[in-house]
Amino acid sequence: MDTINKLLKELTLDFGYIFGAINQGRVFESDTNMKDFLHKSQAFQIKLVNITKHIEQSKIQTEKEKTLERLNTLIDFIEKQVYME
């Protein structure tokens, strides 16, 4: 979860930079600004893909843990039934 929080903070900062640059019209002022904007935008896209993967993995892990918990409950129930008879 720390990784997801770190990526969210980075995405927020990158988005702020990108949105600010667009809003203030700095993107097309010079070649350097355009290249910097392009690199920041590409980095933003990569981080967005990474956070999506981390969230998916976290969701899968949570689902696995819930399934194991249900299976353990079922096993406990079955063992009680078998030993009661």
PyMOL Python script that loads the backbone (N, CA, C, O; Angstrom):
from pymol import cmd

cmd.read_pdbstr("""\
ATOM      1  N   MET A   1       0.820  -1.184   0.000  1.00  0.00           N
ATOM      2  CA  MET A   1       0.000   0.000   0.000  1.00  0.00           C
ATOM      3  C   MET A   1       0.871   1.258   0.000  1.00  0.00           C
ATOM      4  O   MET A   1       0.463   2.294  -0.524  1.00  0.00           O
ATOM      5  N   ASP A   2       2.067   1.171   0.585  1.00  0.00           N
ATOM      6  CA  ASP A   2       2.972   2.316   0.584  1.00  0.00           C
ATOM      7  C   ASP A   2       3.399   2.674  -0.839  1.00  0.00           C
ATOM      8  O   ASP A   2       3.549   3.847  -1.180  1.00  0.00           O
ATOM      9  N   THR A   3       3.591   1.647  -1.659  1.00  0.00           N
ATOM     10  CA  THR A   3       3.977   1.886  -3.042  1.00  0.00           C
ATOM     11  C   THR A   3       2.878   2.640  -3.778  1.00  0.00           C
ATOM     12  O   THR A   3       3.151   3.563  -4.546  1.00  0.00           O
ATOM     13  N   ILE A   4       1.638   2.241  -3.539  1.00  0.00           N
ATOM     14  CA  ILE A   4       0.506   2.901  -4.187  1.00  0.00           C
ATOM     15  C   ILE A   4       0.420   4.351  -3.731  1.00  0.00           C
ATOM     16  O   ILE A   4       0.212   5.244  -4.554  1.00  0.00           O
ATOM     17  N   ASN A   5       0.574   4.599  -2.442  1.00  0.00           N
ATOM     18  CA  ASN A   5       0.525   5.970  -1.934  1.00  0.00           C
ATOM     19  C   ASN A   5       1.646   6.826  -2.518  1.00  0.00           C
ATOM     20  O   ASN A   5       1.435   7.991  -2.856  1.00  0.00           O
ATOM     21  N   LYS A   6       2.844   6.240  -2.635  1.00  0.00           N
ATOM     22  CA  LYS A   6       3.978   6.967  -3.210  1.00  0.00           C
ATOM     23  C   LYS A   6       3.688   7.324  -4.669  1.00  0.00           C
ATOM     24  O   LYS A   6       3.929   8.451  -5.103  1.00  0.00           O
ATOM     25  N   LEU A   7       3.173   6.355  -5.414  1.00  0.00           N
ATOM     26  CA  LEU A   7       2.853   6.609  -6.817  1.00  0.00           C
ATOM     27  C   LEU A   7       1.746   7.658  -6.958  1.00  0.00           C
ATOM     28  O   LEU A   7       1.786   8.484  -7.871  1.00  0.00           O
ATOM     29  N   LEU A   8       0.764   7.627  -6.062  1.00  0.00           N
ATOM     30  CA  LEU A   8      -0.298   8.628  -6.109  1.00  0.00           C
ATOM     31  C   LEU A   8       0.249  10.036  -5.874  1.00  0.00           C
ATOM     32  O   LEU A   8      -0.160  10.986  -6.541  1.00  0.00           O
ATOM     33  N   LYS A   9       1.167  10.162  -4.932  1.00  0.00           N
ATOM     34  CA  LYS A   9       1.777  11.471  -4.681  1.00  0.00           C
ATOM     35  C   LYS A   9       2.550  11.950  -5.903  1.00  0.00           C
ATOM     36  O   LYS A   9       2.454  13.116  -6.287  1.00  0.00           O
ATOM     37  N   GLU A  10       3.314  11.050  -6.512  1.00  0.00           N
ATOM     38  CA  GLU A  10       4.076  11.413  -7.705  1.00  0.00           C
ATOM     39  C   GLU A  10       3.147  11.798  -8.856  1.00  0.00           C
ATOM     40  O   GLU A  10       3.411  12.758  -9.579  1.00  0.00           O
ATOM     41  N   LEU A  11       2.061  11.044  -9.019  1.00  0.00           N
ATOM     42  CA  LEU A  11       1.100  11.356 -10.078  1.00  0.00           C
ATOM     43  C   LEU A  11       0.462  12.722  -9.857  1.00  0.00           C
ATOM     44  O   LEU A  11       0.251  13.480 -10.804  1.00  0.00           O
ATOM     45  N   THR A  12       0.159  13.027  -8.610  1.00  0.00           N
ATOM     46  CA  THR A  12      -0.443  14.320  -8.284  1.00  0.00           C
ATOM     47  C   THR A  12       0.501  15.466  -8.639  1.00  0.00           C
ATOM     48  O   THR A  12       0.083  16.466  -9.221  1.00  0.00           O
ATOM     49  N   LEU A  13       1.771  15.313  -8.286  1.00  0.00           N
ATOM     50  CA  LEU A  13       2.754  16.353  -8.614  1.00  0.00           C
ATOM     51  C   LEU A  13       2.935  16.492 -10.126  1.00  0.00           C
ATOM     52  O   LEU A  13       2.980  17.601 -10.657  1.00  0.00           O
ATOM     53  N   ASP A  14       3.036  15.361 -10.802  1.00  0.00           N
ATOM     54  CA  ASP A  14       3.217  15.394 -12.255  1.00  0.00           C
ATOM     55  C   ASP A  14       1.998  16.009 -12.943  1.00  0.00           C
ATOM     56  O   ASP A  14       2.136  16.803 -13.873  1.00  0.00           O
ATOM     57  N   PHE A  15       0.818  15.639 -12.481  1.00  0.00           N
ATOM     58  CA  PHE A  15      -0.402  16.186 -13.069  1.00  0.00           C
ATOM     59  C   PHE A  15      -0.463  17.696 -12.844  1.00  0.00           C
ATOM     60  O   PHE A  15      -0.855  18.448 -13.736  1.00  0.00           O
ATOM     61  N   GLY A  16      -0.073  18.133 -11.647  1.00  0.00           N
ATOM     62  CA  GLY A  16      -0.049  19.565 -11.343  1.00  0.00           C
ATOM     63  C   GLY A  16       0.874  20.312 -12.290  1.00  0.00           C
ATOM     64  O   GLY A  16       0.536  21.388 -12.785  1.00  0.00           O
ATOM     65  N   TYR A  17       2.043  19.732 -12.537  1.00  0.00           N
ATOM     66  CA  TYR A  17       2.994  20.354 -13.463  1.00  0.00           C
ATOM     67  C   TYR A  17       2.404  20.419 -14.871  1.00  0.00           C
ATOM     68  O   TYR A  17       2.426  21.469 -15.514  1.00  0.00           O
ATOM     69  N   ILE A  18       1.875  19.285 -15.345  1.00  0.00           N
ATOM     70  CA  ILE A  18       1.333  19.212 -16.707  1.00  0.00           C
ATOM     71  C   ILE A  18       0.166  20.177 -16.876  1.00  0.00           C
ATOM     72  O   ILE A  18       0.121  20.941 -17.840  1.00  0.00           O
ATOM     73  N   PHE A  19      -0.768  20.140 -15.945  1.00  0.00           N
ATOM     74  CA  PHE A  19      -1.933  21.016 -16.026  1.00  0.00           C
ATOM     75  C   PHE A  19      -1.509  22.489 -15.946  1.00  0.00           C
ATOM     76  O   PHE A  19      -2.024  23.328 -16.686  1.00  0.00           O
ATOM     77  N   GLY A  20      -0.577  22.795 -15.053  1.00  0.00           N
ATOM     78  CA  GLY A  20      -0.097  24.170 -14.917  1.00  0.00           C
ATOM     79  C   GLY A  20       0.566  24.664 -16.189  1.00  0.00           C
ATOM     80  O   GLY A  20       0.343  25.797 -16.614  1.00  0.00           O
ATOM     81  N   ALA A  21       1.381  23.810 -16.795  1.00  0.00           N
ATOM     82  CA  ALA A  21       2.073  24.188 -18.028  1.00  0.00           C
ATOM     83  C   ALA A  21       1.073  24.461 -19.148  1.00  0.00           C
ATOM     84  O   ALA A  21       1.227  25.422 -19.903  1.00  0.00           O
ATOM     85  N   ILE A  22       0.064  23.627 -19.252  1.00  0.00           N
ATOM     86  CA  ILE A  22      -0.961  23.822 -20.284  1.00  0.00           C
ATOM     87  C   ILE A  22      -1.757  25.088 -19.984  1.00  0.00           C
ATOM     88  O   ILE A  22      -1.974  25.919 -20.866  1.00  0.00           O
ATOM     89  N   ASN A  23      -2.186  25.223 -18.743  1.00  0.00           N
ATOM     90  CA  ASN A  23      -3.024  26.353 -18.338  1.00  0.00           C
ATOM     91  C   ASN A  23      -2.318  27.699 -18.529  1.00  0.00           C
ATOM     92  O   ASN A  23      -2.952  28.690 -18.890  1.00  0.00           O
ATOM     93  N   GLN A  24      -1.022  27.726 -18.289  1.00  0.00           N
ATOM     94  CA  GLN A  24      -0.269  28.977 -18.398  1.00  0.00           C
ATOM     95  C   GLN A  24       0.320  29.195 -19.790  1.00  0.00           C
ATOM     96  O   GLN A  24       0.970  30.211 -20.035  1.00  0.00           O
ATOM     97  N   GLY A  25       0.100  28.266 -20.684  1.00  0.00           N
ATOM     98  CA  GLY A  25       0.574  28.410 -22.054  1.00  0.00           C
ATOM     99  C   GLY A  25       2.077  28.288 -22.205  1.00  0.00           C
ATOM    100  O   GLY A  25       2.641  28.790 -23.177  1.00  0.00           O
ATOM    101  N   ARG A  26       2.736  27.633 -21.264  1.00  0.00           N
ATOM    102  CA  ARG A  26       4.200  27.517 -21.309  1.00  0.00           C
ATOM    103  C   ARG A  26       4.680  26.414 -22.241  1.00  0.00           C
ATOM    104  O   ARG A  26       5.852  26.390 -22.618  1.00  0.00           O
ATOM    105  N   VAL A  27       3.801  25.513 -22.613  1.00  0.00           N
ATOM    106  CA  VAL A  27       4.216  24.334 -23.363  1.00  0.00           C
ATOM    107  C   VAL A  27       4.875  24.712 -24.691  1.00  0.00           C
ATOM    108  O   VAL A  27       5.903  24.143 -25.058  1.00  0.00           O
ATOM    109  N   PHE A  28       4.296  25.658 -25.401  1.00  0.00           N
ATOM    110  CA  PHE A  28       4.767  25.967 -26.755  1.00  0.00           C
ATOM    111  C   PHE A  28       5.654  27.210 -26.807  1.00  0.00           C
ATOM    112  O   PHE A  28       5.887  27.753 -27.886  1.00  0.00           O
ATOM    113  N   GLU A  29       6.146  27.662 -25.667  1.00  0.00           N
ATOM    114  CA  GLU A  29       7.007  28.846 -25.645  1.00  0.00           C
ATOM    115  C   GLU A  29       8.380  28.585 -26.267  1.00  0.00           C
ATOM    116  O   GLU A  29       8.966  29.472 -26.889  1.00  0.00           O
ATOM    117  N   SER A  30       8.882  27.378 -26.096  1.00  0.00           N
ATOM    118  CA  SER A  30      10.204  27.054 -26.646  1.00  0.00           C
ATOM    119  C   SER A  30      10.318  25.551 -26.861  1.00  0.00           C
ATOM    120  O   SER A  30       9.518  24.764 -26.356  1.00  0.00           O
ATOM    121  N   ASP A  31      11.337  25.182 -27.627  1.00  0.00           N
ATOM    122  CA  ASP A  31      11.585  23.756 -27.864  1.00  0.00           C
ATOM    123  C   ASP A  31      11.906  23.035 -26.556  1.00  0.00           C
ATOM    124  O   ASP A  31      11.488  21.897 -26.342  1.00  0.00           O
ATOM    125  N   THR A  32      12.648  23.707 -25.694  1.00  0.00           N
ATOM    126  CA  THR A  32      13.011  23.111 -24.405  1.00  0.00           C
ATOM    127  C   THR A  32      11.765  22.825 -23.576  1.00  0.00           C
ATOM    128  O   THR A  32      11.652  21.758 -22.973  1.00  0.00           O
ATOM    129  N   ASN A  33      10.836  23.766 -23.543  1.00  0.00           N
ATOM    130  CA  ASN A  33       9.593  23.559 -22.793  1.00  0.00           C
ATOM    131  C   ASN A  33       8.784  22.405 -23.372  1.00  0.00           C
ATOM    132  O   ASN A  33       8.218  21.600 -22.632  1.00  0.00           O
ATOM    133  N   MET A  34       8.734  22.329 -24.705  1.00  0.00           N
ATOM    134  CA  MET A  34       7.973  21.247 -25.337  1.00  0.00           C
ATOM    135  C   MET A  34       8.595  19.887 -25.023  1.00  0.00           C
ATOM    136  O   MET A  34       7.881  18.927 -24.733  1.00  0.00           O
ATOM    137  N   LYS A  35       9.929  19.807 -25.082  1.00  0.00           N
ATOM    138  CA  LYS A  35      10.608  18.542 -24.779  1.00  0.00           C
ATOM    139  C   LYS A  35      10.401  18.157 -23.317  1.00  0.00           C
ATOM    140  O   LYS A  35      10.136  16.997 -23.002  1.00  0.00           O
ATOM    141  N   ASP A  36      10.526  19.136 -22.434  1.00  0.00           N
ATOM    142  CA  ASP A  36      10.318  18.888 -21.005  1.00  0.00           C
ATOM    143  C   ASP A  36       8.891  18.422 -20.746  1.00  0.00           C
ATOM    144  O   ASP A  36       8.655  17.487 -19.981  1.00  0.00           O
ATOM    145  N   PHE A  37       7.946  19.092 -21.400  1.00  0.00           N
ATOM    146  CA  PHE A  37       6.541  18.718 -21.253  1.00  0.00           C
ATOM    147  C   PHE A  37       6.302  17.299 -21.773  1.00  0.00           C
ATOM    148  O   PHE A  37       5.580  16.518 -21.153  1.00  0.00           O
ATOM    149  N   LEU A  38       6.902  16.978 -22.893  1.00  0.00           N
ATOM    150  CA  LEU A  38       6.755  15.640 -23.474  1.00  0.00           C
ATOM    151  C   LEU A  38       7.317  14.574 -22.535  1.00  0.00           C
ATOM    152  O   LEU A  38       6.687  13.538 -22.324  1.00  0.00           O
ATOM    153  N   HIS A  39       8.492  14.825 -21.977  1.00  0.00           N
ATOM    154  CA  HIS A  39       9.108  13.862 -21.049  1.00  0.00           C
ATOM    155  C   HIS A  39       8.250  13.697 -19.785  1.00  0.00           C
ATOM    156  O   HIS A  39       8.052  12.583 -19.302  1.00  0.00           O
ATOM    157  N   LYS A  40       7.752  14.806 -19.267  1.00  0.00           N
ATOM    158  CA  LYS A  40       6.898  14.743 -18.065  1.00  0.00           C
ATOM    159  C   LYS A  40       5.607  13.980 -18.374  1.00  0.00           C
ATOM    160  O   LYS A  40       5.131  13.195 -17.553  1.00  0.00           O
ATOM    161  N   SER A  41       5.051  14.215 -19.552  1.00  0.00           N
ATOM    162  CA  SER A  41       3.814  13.530 -19.940  1.00  0.00           C
ATOM    163  C   SER A  41       4.038  12.034 -20.093  1.00  0.00           C
ATOM    164  O   SER A  41       3.202  11.232 -19.675  1.00  0.00           O
ATOM    165  N   GLN A  42       5.165  11.657 -20.691  1.00  0.00           N
ATOM    166  CA  GLN A  42       5.483  10.238 -20.852  1.00  0.00           C
ATOM    167  C   GLN A  42       5.715   9.573 -19.498  1.00  0.00           C
ATOM    168  O   GLN A  42       5.263   8.451 -19.267  1.00  0.00           O
ATOM    169  N   ALA A  43       6.418  10.262 -18.606  1.00  0.00           N
ATOM    170  CA  ALA A  43       6.648   9.731 -17.259  1.00  0.00           C
ATOM    171  C   ALA A  43       5.325   9.564 -16.524  1.00  0.00           C
ATOM    172  O   ALA A  43       5.126   8.589 -15.799  1.00  0.00           O
ATOM    173  N   PHE A  44       4.431  10.514 -16.715  1.00  0.00           N
ATOM    174  CA  PHE A  44       3.101  10.449 -16.101  1.00  0.00           C
ATOM    175  C   PHE A  44       2.356   9.206 -16.583  1.00  0.00           C
ATOM    176  O   PHE A  44       1.747   8.495 -15.783  1.00  0.00           O
ATOM    177  N   GLN A  45       2.405   8.947 -17.876  1.00  0.00           N
ATOM    178  CA  GLN A  45       1.733   7.769 -18.439  1.00  0.00           C
ATOM    179  C   GLN A  45       2.310   6.478 -17.868  1.00  0.00           C
ATOM    180  O   GLN A  45       1.566   5.555 -17.537  1.00  0.00           O
ATOM    181  N   ILE A  46       3.623   6.413 -17.754  1.00  0.00           N
ATOM    182  CA  ILE A  46       4.269   5.212 -17.203  1.00  0.00           C
ATOM    183  C   ILE A  46       3.851   4.999 -15.743  1.00  0.00           C
ATOM    184  O   ILE A  46       3.544   3.878 -15.339  1.00  0.00           O
ATOM    185  N   LYS A  47       3.841   6.075 -14.963  1.00  0.00           N
ATOM    186  CA  LYS A  47       3.435   5.964 -13.555  1.00  0.00           C
ATOM    187  C   LYS A  47       1.968   5.561 -13.439  1.00  0.00           C
ATOM    188  O   LYS A  47       1.593   4.806 -12.542  1.00  0.00           O
ATOM    189  N   LEU A  48       1.145   6.067 -14.351  1.00  0.00           N
ATOM    190  CA  LEU A  48      -0.270   5.707 -14.345  1.00  0.00           C
ATOM    191  C   LEU A  48      -0.450   4.212 -14.609  1.00  0.00           C
ATOM    192  O   LEU A  48      -1.280   3.561 -13.975  1.00  0.00           O
ATOM    193  N   VAL A  49       0.320   3.680 -15.535  1.00  0.00           N
ATOM    194  CA  VAL A  49       0.278   2.234 -15.814  1.00  0.00           C
ATOM    195  C   VAL A  49       0.773   1.460 -14.591  1.00  0.00           C
ATOM    196  O   VAL A  49       0.177   0.451 -14.215  1.00  0.00           O
ATOM    197  N   ASN A  50       1.854   1.925 -13.973  1.00  0.00           N
ATOM    198  CA  ASN A  50       2.394   1.240 -12.790  1.00  0.00           C
ATOM    199  C   ASN A  50       1.401   1.205 -11.645  1.00  0.00           C
ATOM    200  O   ASN A  50       1.228   0.168 -11.005  1.00  0.00           O
ATOM    201  N   ILE A  51       0.746   2.327 -11.377  1.00  0.00           N
ATOM    202  CA  ILE A  51      -0.196   2.346 -10.255  1.00  0.00           C
ATOM    203  C   ILE A  51      -1.396   1.454 -10.563  1.00  0.00           C
ATOM    204  O   ILE A  51      -1.942   0.812  -9.666  1.00  0.00           O
ATOM    205  N   THR A  52      -1.801   1.415 -11.817  1.00  0.00           N
ATOM    206  CA  THR A  52      -2.905   0.533 -12.203  1.00  0.00           C
ATOM    207  C   THR A  52      -2.526  -0.921 -11.943  1.00  0.00           C
ATOM    208  O   THR A  52      -3.339  -1.690 -11.430  1.00  0.00           O
ATOM    209  N   LYS A  53      -1.304  -1.302 -12.290  1.00  0.00           N
ATOM    210  CA  LYS A  53      -0.835  -2.674 -12.054  1.00  0.00           C
ATOM    211  C   LYS A  53      -0.772  -2.979 -10.558  1.00  0.00           C
ATOM    212  O   LYS A  53      -1.171  -4.061 -10.128  1.00  0.00           O
ATOM    213  N   HIS A  54      -0.270  -2.025  -9.761  1.00  0.00           N
ATOM    214  CA  HIS A  54      -0.189  -2.234  -8.316  1.00  0.00           C
ATOM    215  C   HIS A  54      -1.573  -2.389  -7.696  1.00  0.00           C
ATOM    216  O   HIS A  54      -1.773  -3.225  -6.815  1.00  0.00           O
ATOM    217  N   ILE A  55      -2.517  -1.592  -8.150  1.00  0.00           N
ATOM    218  CA  ILE A  55      -3.881  -1.679  -7.621  1.00  0.00           C
ATOM    219  C   ILE A  55      -4.505  -3.020  -7.998  1.00  0.00           C
ATOM    220  O   ILE A  55      -5.166  -3.650  -7.172  1.00  0.00           O
ATOM    221  N   GLU A  56      -4.301  -3.457  -9.236  1.00  0.00           N
ATOM    222  CA  GLU A  56      -4.821  -4.751  -9.670  1.00  0.00           C
ATOM    223  C   GLU A  56      -4.218  -5.885  -8.839  1.00  0.00           C
ATOM    224  O   GLU A  56      -4.934  -6.787  -8.405  1.00  0.00           O
ATOM    225  N   GLN A  57      -2.899  -5.839  -8.618  1.00  0.00           N
ATOM    226  CA  GLN A  57      -2.240  -6.870  -7.823  1.00  0.00           C
ATOM    227  C   GLN A  57      -2.741  -6.852  -6.385  1.00  0.00           C
ATOM    228  O   GLN A  57      -2.934  -7.904  -5.777  1.00  0.00           O
ATOM    229  N   SER A  58      -2.948  -5.675  -5.852  1.00  0.00           N
ATOM    230  CA  SER A  58      -3.452  -5.539  -4.488  1.00  0.00           C
ATOM    231  C   SER A  58      -4.858  -6.124  -4.384  1.00  0.00           C
ATOM    232  O   SER A  58      -5.190  -6.803  -3.413  1.00  0.00           O
ATOM    233  N   LYS A  59      -5.674  -5.851  -5.396  1.00  0.00           N
ATOM    234  CA  LYS A  59      -7.047  -6.377  -5.417  1.00  0.00           C
ATOM    235  C   LYS A  59      -7.030  -7.904  -5.511  1.00  0.00           C
ATOM    236  O   LYS A  59      -7.788  -8.578  -4.814  1.00  0.00           O
ATOM    237  N   ILE A  60      -6.177  -8.441  -6.361  1.00  0.00           N
ATOM    238  CA  ILE A  60      -6.066  -9.900  -6.507  1.00  0.00           C
ATOM    239  C   ILE A  60      -5.608 -10.521  -5.193  1.00  0.00           C
ATOM    240  O   ILE A  60      -6.144 -11.547  -4.774  1.00  0.00           O
ATOM    241  N   GLN A  61      -4.617  -9.906  -4.534  1.00  0.00           N
ATOM    242  CA  GLN A  61      -4.124 -10.421  -3.257  1.00  0.00           C
ATOM    243  C   GLN A  61      -5.227 -10.415  -2.211  1.00  0.00           C
ATOM    244  O   GLN A  61      -5.368 -11.376  -1.453  1.00  0.00           O
ATOM    245  N   THR A  62      -6.005  -9.347  -2.162  1.00  0.00           N
ATOM    246  CA  THR A  62      -7.113  -9.246  -1.207  1.00  0.00           C
ATOM    247  C   THR A  62      -8.143 -10.337  -1.479  1.00  0.00           C
ATOM    248  O   THR A  62      -8.645 -10.966  -0.548  1.00  0.00           O
ATOM    249  N   GLU A  63      -8.459 -10.561  -2.754  1.00  0.00           N
ATOM    250  CA  GLU A  63      -9.421 -11.604  -3.109  1.00  0.00           C
ATOM    251  C   GLU A  63      -8.894 -12.985  -2.725  1.00  0.00           C
ATOM    252  O   GLU A  63      -9.658 -13.831  -2.260  1.00  0.00           O
ATOM    253  N   LYS A  64      -7.604 -13.218  -2.915  1.00  0.00           N
ATOM    254  CA  LYS A  64      -7.004 -14.499  -2.526  1.00  0.00           C
ATOM    255  C   LYS A  64      -7.110 -14.708  -1.016  1.00  0.00           C
ATOM    256  O   LYS A  64      -7.446 -15.796  -0.550  1.00  0.00           O
ATOM    257  N   GLU A  65      -6.818 -13.642  -0.257  1.00  0.00           N
ATOM    258  CA  GLU A  65      -6.896 -13.737   1.201  1.00  0.00           C
ATOM    259  C   GLU A  65      -8.318 -14.020   1.662  1.00  0.00           C
ATOM    260  O   GLU A  65      -8.522 -14.809   2.584  1.00  0.00           O
ATOM    261  N   LYS A  66      -9.301 -13.386   1.035  1.00  0.00           N
ATOM    262  CA  LYS A  66     -10.711 -13.632   1.389  1.00  0.00           C
ATOM    263  C   LYS A  66     -11.102 -15.066   1.057  1.00  0.00           C
ATOM    264  O   LYS A  66     -11.813 -15.716   1.823  1.00  0.00           O
ATOM    265  N   THR A  67     -10.638 -15.553  -0.084  1.00  0.00           N
ATOM    266  CA  THR A  67     -10.951 -16.926  -0.486  1.00  0.00           C
ATOM    267  C   THR A  67     -10.336 -17.912   0.496  1.00  0.00           C
ATOM    268  O   THR A  67     -10.994 -18.871   0.901  1.00  0.00           O
ATOM    269  N   LEU A  68      -9.087 -17.690   0.886  1.00  0.00           N
ATOM    270  CA  LEU A  68      -8.440 -18.569   1.861  1.00  0.00           C
ATOM    271  C   LEU A  68      -9.174 -18.540   3.203  1.00  0.00           C
ATOM    272  O   LEU A  68      -9.319 -19.569   3.862  1.00  0.00           O
ATOM    273  N   GLU A  69      -9.625 -17.370   3.592  1.00  0.00           N
ATOM    274  CA  GLU A  69     -10.362 -17.242   4.846  1.00  0.00           C
ATOM    275  C   GLU A  69     -11.665 -18.041   4.781  1.00  0.00           C
ATOM    276  O   GLU A  69     -12.025 -18.725   5.739  1.00  0.00           O
ATOM    277  N   ARG A  70     -12.367 -17.954   3.656  1.00  0.00           N
ATOM    278  CA  ARG A  70     -13.621 -18.718   3.489  1.00  0.00           C
ATOM    279  C   ARG A  70     -13.343 -20.224   3.482  1.00  0.00           C
ATOM    280  O   ARG A  70     -14.088 -21.004   4.075  1.00  0.00           O
ATOM    281  N   LEU A  71     -12.267 -20.619   2.807  1.00  0.00           N
ATOM    282  CA  LEU A  71     -11.911 -22.041   2.771  1.00  0.00           C
ATOM    283  C   LEU A  71     -11.561 -22.566   4.166  1.00  0.00           C
ATOM    284  O   LEU A  71     -11.944 -23.679   4.527  1.00  0.00           O
ATOM    285  N   ASN A  72     -10.845 -21.774   4.937  1.00  0.00           N
ATOM    286  CA  ASN A  72     -10.519 -22.183   6.302  1.00  0.00           C
ATOM    287  C   ASN A  72     -11.771 -22.312   7.155  1.00  0.00           C
ATOM    288  O   ASN A  72     -11.879 -23.227   7.971  1.00  0.00           O
ATOM    289  N   THR A  73     -12.714 -21.404   6.969  1.00  0.00           N
ATOM    290  CA  THR A  73     -13.973 -21.482   7.699  1.00  0.00           C
ATOM    291  C   THR A  73     -14.727 -22.749   7.301  1.00  0.00           C
ATOM    292  O   THR A  73     -15.277 -23.442   8.158  1.00  0.00           O
ATOM    293  N   LEU A  74     -14.754 -23.048   6.014  1.00  0.00           N
ATOM    294  CA  LEU A  74     -15.428 -24.250   5.520  1.00  0.00           C
ATOM    295  C   LEU A  74     -14.754 -25.512   6.058  1.00  0.00           C
ATOM    296  O   LEU A  74     -15.431 -26.454   6.471  1.00  0.00           O
ATOM    297  N   ILE A  75     -13.434 -25.527   6.051  1.00  0.00           N
ATOM    298  CA  ILE A  75     -12.691 -26.679   6.583  1.00  0.00           C
ATOM    299  C   ILE A  75     -12.996 -26.869   8.067  1.00  0.00           C
ATOM    300  O   ILE A  75     -13.213 -27.995   8.515  1.00  0.00           O
ATOM    301  N   ASP A  76     -13.015 -25.792   8.821  1.00  0.00           N
ATOM    302  CA  ASP A  76     -13.357 -25.876  10.246  1.00  0.00           C
ATOM    303  C   ASP A  76     -14.750 -26.452  10.435  1.00  0.00           C
ATOM    304  O   ASP A  76     -14.964 -27.303  11.298  1.00  0.00           O
ATOM    305  N   PHE A  77     -15.697 -25.988   9.629  1.00  0.00           N
ATOM    306  CA  PHE A  77     -17.074 -26.475   9.720  1.00  0.00           C
ATOM    307  C   PHE A  77     -17.135 -27.973   9.415  1.00  0.00           C
ATOM    308  O   PHE A  77     -17.777 -28.739  10.134  1.00  0.00           O
ATOM    309  N   ILE A  78     -16.460 -28.377   8.338  1.00  0.00           N
ATOM    310  CA  ILE A  78     -16.463 -29.790   7.939  1.00  0.00           C
ATOM    311  C   ILE A  78     -15.809 -30.659   9.014  1.00  0.00           C
ATOM    312  O   ILE A  78     -16.311 -31.737   9.330  1.00  0.00           O
ATOM    313  N   GLU A  79     -14.704 -30.199   9.571  1.00  0.00           N
ATOM    314  CA  GLU A  79     -14.040 -30.971  10.626  1.00  0.00           C
ATOM    315  C   GLU A  79     -14.944 -31.122  11.849  1.00  0.00           C
ATOM    316  O   GLU A  79     -14.971 -32.187  12.465  1.00  0.00           O
ATOM    317  N   LYS A  80     -15.663 -30.100  12.197  1.00  0.00           N
ATOM    318  CA  LYS A  80     -16.587 -30.179  13.329  1.00  0.00           C
ATOM    319  C   LYS A  80     -17.688 -31.193  13.052  1.00  0.00           C
ATOM    320  O   LYS A  80     -18.077 -31.958  13.934  1.00  0.00           O
ATOM    321  N   GLN A  81     -18.191 -31.192  11.812  1.00  0.00           N
ATOM    322  CA  GLN A  81     -19.253 -32.130  11.435  1.00  0.00           C
ATOM    323  C   GLN A  81     -18.747 -33.572  11.471  1.00  0.00           C
ATOM    324  O   GLN A  81     -19.444 -34.473  11.937  1.00  0.00           O
ATOM    325  N   VAL A  82     -17.535 -33.776  10.977  1.00  0.00           N
ATOM    326  CA  VAL A  82     -16.969 -35.138  10.916  1.00  0.00           C
ATOM    327  C   VAL A  82     -16.714 -35.649  12.327  1.00  0.00           C
ATOM    328  O   VAL A  82     -17.035 -36.800  12.626  1.00  0.00           O
ATOM    329  N   TYR A  83     -16.152 -34.836  13.192  1.00  0.00           N
ATOM    330  CA  TYR A  83     -15.799 -35.278  14.541  1.00  0.00           C
ATOM    331  C   TYR A  83     -17.004 -35.343  15.464  1.00  0.00           C
ATOM    332  O   TYR A  83     -16.930 -35.977  16.516  1.00  0.00           O
ATOM    333  N   MET A  84     -18.091 -34.718  15.109  1.00  0.00           N
ATOM    334  CA  MET A  84     -19.302 -34.779  15.954  1.00  0.00           C
ATOM    335  C   MET A  84     -20.013 -36.100  15.770  1.00  0.00           C
ATOM    336  O   MET A  84     -20.710 -36.553  16.678  1.00  0.00           O
ATOM    337  N   GLU A  85     -19.857 -36.729  14.621  1.00  0.00           N
ATOM    338  CA  GLU A  85     -20.566 -37.982  14.329  1.00  0.00           C
ATOM    339  C   GLU A  85     -19.820 -39.184  14.755  1.00  0.00           C
ATOM    340  O   GLU A  85     -20.297 -40.304  14.572  1.00  0.00           O
TER     341      GLU A  85
END
""", "prot")
cmd.dss("prot")
cmd.show_as("cartoon", "prot")
cmd.util.cbc("prot")
cmd.orient("prot")
